[in-house]
Amino acid sequence: MTPQDATPAVFSFARFFSRPLCPECGHEQFVPEQSSFVENGGIRHAWLCEACGNAFNTNIQIGDIGI
């Protein structure tokens, strides 16, 4: 798929559900070990790299969710 073919929904999916690379070894991650809602409409994902065992977090800001 090229950017010309992508819809806004595709870009949103890619932004919020992209798979990060391990900052230690560069291995692509698939499923976070844990996800939790944090203040101000954010989500924190905790990752554990299957290749090297490195633990790291990513944060996603999804905006005001009205809770």
N, C-alpha and C positions, 0 to 999 in steps of 0.2 A: 504494500500500500504506500502510495506517495502522499506527501502533504496536501497535494491538490485534491486527492480523493477522500481525504479524511474529513469527518464531520466534527463539530464541536464536542460531541459525546465521546468520540474516539480520543481526542486530545485530553479531555477530562479523565477518562479511564487511564490513559498512559501516565498522566501526572500523578494521580492518586494511588494507582496500583502498579506502578512500575517496579521492577525487581532490581534492588540495588546490588552493587558489587561489594564484596568484602573489602574494607579498606586495608586489610593486612595482606591478602593474597590475590585479590581480584576475582575470586570465584563468584559467579552469579548466584544470588539467593532466590529461593522460590516461595517459601512460606515463613512468616515470622513465628518465633516461639510464643510471643505474647503481643497482644495489641490492647491499648487502653486509651480511653478518652481523657484528655487533659484540658485545663482551663482554656477559655476563649475559643472553643470550637476546634481544637486540634486532636490529632491522634498520634500516639507514640507507638512505634513498632520496636520490639526487642528481637534481635536476630542472633543466631548462633551458627557460625559458618561450619558446614559439614566437612569442608576440606581441611581447614586448619584449626578449628575450635575457637576462633576469635569471636568474642561477644561485642555487639555494638547496637546502637539505637538509631532510628531515623524518626523524624517528626514531620507530620503533614498538617498544614493549616487548611481547614475546610471552611473557615469563615463562621459567621454567627449562625448557629443551628437552632436558635430559639428555644433552648432548654432552660 
